[in-house]
Amino acid sequence: MGELVRLDIANGVATVTLDSQRNRNALSKQLITELNAAIRAAGETGSRAIVLDHVGPAFCAGADLKQRSDDGGAPDSRPFVHVLEQLMDSPVPTIAAVHGAVRAGGIGLMASCDLVVVHSSVTFALTEVRIGVAPAIISVPILRRVPPGRIAAAMLTGEQFDAREARSIGLITHVSDDVDATVTALCDGIKAGAPRAVAETKRMLRHVPTLDRSTGFAEMSALSEELFGGPDAAEGMAAFVQKRPPTWPS
């Protein structure tokens, strides 16, 4: 079996591409191993964003059920958990570029990215209950995005839902008829910001909701004062006054 995951670097963006079309990019052991390695390598390139893309008609069909059936017994979930953690914890923004259908574990993979751009024709289904299991691991990233009541029916019944519904409940961030163009525009926007400012903003989006109000104001006041007193703010404000693009450190 050949390589199932590719990593390409261009214009300050690392693109990780799933290419296991024979099984609709299902989460086989090989794909998960290669995906972990590719995301780790992407983070070491100095890229400003990581895009998770795919080839073929499906973004990801979820677990490789044939492989699970052949192996028997409970699988080791740690490698898949590490994939999700890497996408969530990367200091640079992660973007899922979804051109085709997403099922089960693939939804968790997609939901672990900061931004999710989906073609308007894409459909989703959390089909775990229909094979006698629960969407357990992927509930962690999913329920950080979506209120439980908004996705309960999909989880409990395995029913299919569309991109418009996914956007309305907060599972995805963008619906587009040109996914690549939308992803490029988002990457350009990220690159227009200072690297540390973007990294701190990504951390803030996940961290602040976990804080009580007093702690939140205290921590964010300290961060604001530090950033306003730093070299990036000096460059950004000088560029604003001089009506020129800022020059950020690499």
Secondary structure as a PSIPRED ss2 file (coil, helix, strand):
# PSIPRED VFORMAT (PSIPRED V4.0)

   1 M C   1.000  0.000  0.000
   2 G C   1.000  0.000  0.000
   3 E C   1.000  0.000  0.000
   4 L C   1.000  0.000  0.000
   5 V E   0.000  0.000  1.000
   6 R E   0.000  0.000  1.000
   7 L E   0.000  0.000  1.000
   8 D E   0.000  0.000  1.000
   9 I E   0.000  0.000  1.000
  10 A E   0.000  0.000  1.000
  11 N C   1.000  0.000  0.000
  12 G C   1.000  0.000  0.000
  13 V E   0.000  0.000  1.000
  14 A E   0.000  0.000  1.000
  15 T E   0.000  0.000  1.000
  16 V E   0.000  0.000  1.000
  17 T E   0.000  0.000  1.000
  18 L E   0.000  0.000  1.000
  19 D C   1.000  0.000  0.000
  20 S C   1.000  0.000  0.000
  21 Q H   0.000  1.000  0.000
  22 R H   0.000  1.000  0.000
  23 N H   0.000  1.000  0.000
  24 R C   1.000  0.000  0.000
  25 N C   1.000  0.000  0.000
  26 A C   1.000  0.000  0.000
  27 L E   0.000  0.000  1.000
  28 S C   1.000  0.000  0.000
  29 K H   0.000  1.000  0.000
  30 Q H   0.000  1.000  0.000
  31 L H   0.000  1.000  0.000
  32 I H   0.000  1.000  0.000
  33 T H   0.000  1.000  0.000
  34 E H   0.000  1.000  0.000
  35 L H   0.000  1.000  0.000
  36 N H   0.000  1.000  0.000
  37 A H   0.000  1.000  0.000
  38 A H   0.000  1.000  0.000
  39 I H   0.000  1.000  0.000
  40 R H   0.000  1.000  0.000
  41 A H   0.000  1.000  0.000
  42 A H   0.000  1.000  0.000
  43 G H   0.000  1.000  0.000
  44 E C   1.000  0.000  0.000
  45 T C   1.000  0.000  0.000
  46 G C   1.000  0.000  0.000
  47 S C   1.000  0.000  0.000
  48 R C   1.000  0.000  0.000
  49 A E   0.000  0.000  1.000
  50 I E   0.000  0.000  1.000
  51 V E   0.000  0.000  1.000
  52 L E   0.000  0.000  1.000
  53 D E   0.000  0.000  1.000
  54 H E   0.000  0.000  1.000
  55 V C   1.000  0.000  0.000
  56 G C   1.000  0.000  0.000
  57 P C   1.000  0.000  0.000
  58 A E   0.000  0.000  1.000
  59 F E   0.000  0.000  1.000
  60 C E   0.000  0.000  1.000
  61 A C   1.000  0.000  0.000
  62 G C   1.000  0.000  0.000
  63 A E   0.000  0.000  1.000
  64 D C   1.000  0.000  0.000
  65 L H   0.000  1.000  0.000
  66 K H   0.000  1.000  0.000
  67 Q H   0.000  1.000  0.000
  68 R H   0.000  1.000  0.000
  69 S H   0.000  1.000  0.000
  70 D H   0.000  1.000  0.000
  71 D H   0.000  1.000  0.000
  72 G C   1.000  0.000  0.000
  73 G C   1.000  0.000  0.000
  74 A C   1.000  0.000  0.000
  75 P C   1.000  0.000  0.000
  76 D C   1.000  0.000  0.000
  77 S C   1.000  0.000  0.000
  78 R H   0.000  1.000  0.000
  79 P H   0.000  1.000  0.000
  80 F H   0.000  1.000  0.000
  81 V H   0.000  1.000  0.000
  82 H H   0.000  1.000  0.000
  83 V H   0.000  1.000  0.000
  84 L H   0.000  1.000  0.000
  85 E H   0.000  1.000  0.000
  86 Q H   0.000  1.000  0.000
  87 L H   0.000  1.000  0.000
  88 M H   0.000  1.000  0.000
  89 D H   0.000  1.000  0.000
  90 S C   1.000  0.000  0.000
  91 P C   1.000  0.000  0.000
  92 V C   1.000  0.000  0.000
  93 P C   1.000  0.000  0.000
  94 T E   0.000  0.000  1.000
  95 I E   0.000  0.000  1.000
  96 A E   0.000  0.000  1.000
  97 A E   0.000  0.000  1.000
  98 V E   0.000  0.000  1.000
  99 H C   1.000  0.000  0.000
 100 G C   1.000  0.000  0.000
 101 A E   0.000  0.000  1.000
 102 V E   0.000  0.000  1.000
 103 R E   0.000  0.000  1.000
 104 A C   1.000  0.000  0.000
 105 G H   0.000  1.000  0.000
 106 G H   0.000  1.000  0.000
 107 I H   0.000  1.000  0.000
 108 G H   0.000  1.000  0.000
 109 L H   0.000  1.000  0.000
 110 M H   0.000  1.000  0.000
 111 A H   0.000  1.000  0.000
 112 S C   1.000  0.000  0.000
 113 C C   1.000  0.000  0.000
 114 D C   1.000  0.000  0.000
 115 L E   0.000  0.000  1.000
 116 V E   0.000  0.000  1.000
 117 V E   0.000  0.000  1.000
 118 V E   0.000  0.000  1.000
 119 H E   0.000  0.000  1.000
 120 S C   1.000  0.000  0.000
 121 S C   1.000  0.000  0.000
 122 V C   1.000  0.000  0.000
 123 T E   0.000  0.000  1.000
 124 F E   0.000  0.000  1.000
 125 A E   0.000  0.000  1.000
 126 L C   1.000  0.000  0.000
 127 T C   1.000  0.000  0.000
 128 E H   0.000  1.000  0.000
 129 V H   0.000  1.000  0.000
 130 R H   0.000  1.000  0.000
 131 I H   0.000  1.000  0.000
 132 G C   1.000  0.000  0.000
 133 V C   1.000  0.000  0.000
 134 A C   1.000  0.000  0.000
 135 P C   1.000  0.000  0.000
 136 A C   1.000  0.000  0.000
 137 I C   1.000  0.000  0.000
 138 I C   1.000  0.000  0.000
 139 S H   0.000  1.000  0.000
 140 V H   0.000  1.000  0.000
 141 P H   0.000  1.000  0.000
 142 I H   0.000  1.000  0.000
 143 L H   0.000  1.000  0.000
 144 R H   0.000  1.000  0.000
 145 R H   0.000  1.000  0.000
 146 V C   1.000  0.000  0.000
 147 P C   1.000  0.000  0.000
 148 P H   0.000  1.000  0.000
 149 G H   0.000  1.000  0.000
 150 R H   0.000  1.000  0.000
 151 I H   0.000  1.000  0.000
 152 A H   0.000  1.000  0.000
 153 A H   0.000  1.000  0.000
 154 A H   0.000  1.000  0.000
 155 M H   0.000  1.000  0.000
 156 L H   0.000  1.000  0.000
 157 T H   0.000  1.000  0.000
 158 G C   1.000  0.000  0.000
 159 E C   1.000  0.000  0.000
 160 Q E   0.000  0.000  1.000
 161 F E   0.000  0.000  1.000
 162 D E   0.000  0.000  1.000
 163 A H   0.000  1.000  0.000
 164 R H   0.000  1.000  0.000
 165 E H   0.000  1.000  0.000
 166 A H   0.000  1.000  0.000
 167 R H   0.000  1.000  0.000
 168 S H   0.000  1.000  0.000
 169 I H   0.000  1.000  0.000
 170 G C   1.000  0.000  0.000
 171 L C   1.000  0.000  0.000
 172 I C   1.000  0.000  0.000
 173 T C   1.000  0.000  0.000
 174 H E   0.000  0.000  1.000
 175 V E   0.000  0.000  1.000
 176 S E   0.000  0.000  1.000
 177 D C   1.000  0.000  0.000
 178 D C   1.000  0.000  0.000
 179 V H   0.000  1.000  0.000
 180 D H   0.000  1.000  0.000
 181 A H   0.000  1.000  0.000
 182 T H   0.000  1.000  0.000
 183 V H   0.000  1.000  0.000
 184 T H   0.000  1.000  0.000
 185 A H   0.000  1.000  0.000
 186 L H   0.000  1.000  0.000
 187 C H   0.000  1.000  0.000
 188 D H   0.000  1.000  0.000
 189 G H   0.000  1.000  0.000
 190 I H   0.000  1.000  0.000
 191 K H   0.000  1.000  0.000
 192 A H   0.000  1.000  0.000
 193 G C   1.000  0.000  0.000
 194 A C   1.000  0.000  0.000
 195 P H   0.000  1.000  0.000
 196 R H   0.000  1.000  0.000
 197 A H   0.000  1.000  0.000
 198 V H   0.000  1.000  0.000
 199 A H   0.000  1.000  0.000
 200 E H   0.000  1.000  0.000
 201 T H   0.000  1.000  0.000
 202 K H   0.000  1.000  0.000
 203 R H   0.000  1.000  0.000
 204 M H   0.000  1.000  0.000
 205 L H   0.000  1.000  0.000
 206 R H   0.000  1.000  0.000
 207 H H   0.000  1.000  0.000
 208 V H   0.000  1.000  0.000
 209 P H   0.000  1.000  0.000
 210 T H   0.000  1.000  0.000
 211 L C   1.000  0.000  0.000
 212 D C   1.000  0.000  0.000
 213 R H   0.000  1.000  0.000
 214 S H   0.000  1.000  0.000
 215 T H   0.000  1.000  0.000
 216 G H   0.000  1.000  0.000
 217 F H   0.000  1.000  0.000
 218 A H   0.000  1.000  0.000
 219 E H   0.000  1.000  0.000
 220 M H   0.000  1.000  0.000
 221 S H   0.000  1.000  0.000
 222 A H   0.000  1.000  0.000
 223 L H   0.000  1.000  0.000
 224 S H   0.000  1.000  0.000
 225 E H   0.000  1.000  0.000
 226 E H   0.000  1.000  0.000
 227 L H   0.000  1.000  0.000
 228 F H   0.000  1.000  0.000
 229 G C   1.000  0.000  0.000
 230 G C   1.000  0.000  0.000
 231 P H   0.000  1.000  0.000
 232 D H   0.000  1.000  0.000
 233 A H   0.000  1.000  0.000
 234 A H   0.000  1.000  0.000
 235 E H   0.000  1.000  0.000
 236 G H   0.000  1.000  0.000
 237 M H   0.000  1.000  0.000
 238 A H   0.000  1.000  0.000
 239 A H   0.000  1.000  0.000
 240 F H   0.000  1.000  0.000
 241 V H   0.000  1.000  0.000
 242 Q H   0.000  1.000  0.000
 243 K C   1.000  0.000  0.000
 244 R C   1.000  0.000  0.000
 245 P C   1.000  0.000  0.000
 246 P C   1.000  0.000  0.000
 247 T C   1.000  0.000  0.000
 248 W C   1.000  0.000  0.000
 249 P C   1.000  0.000  0.000
 250 S C   1.000  0.000  0.000
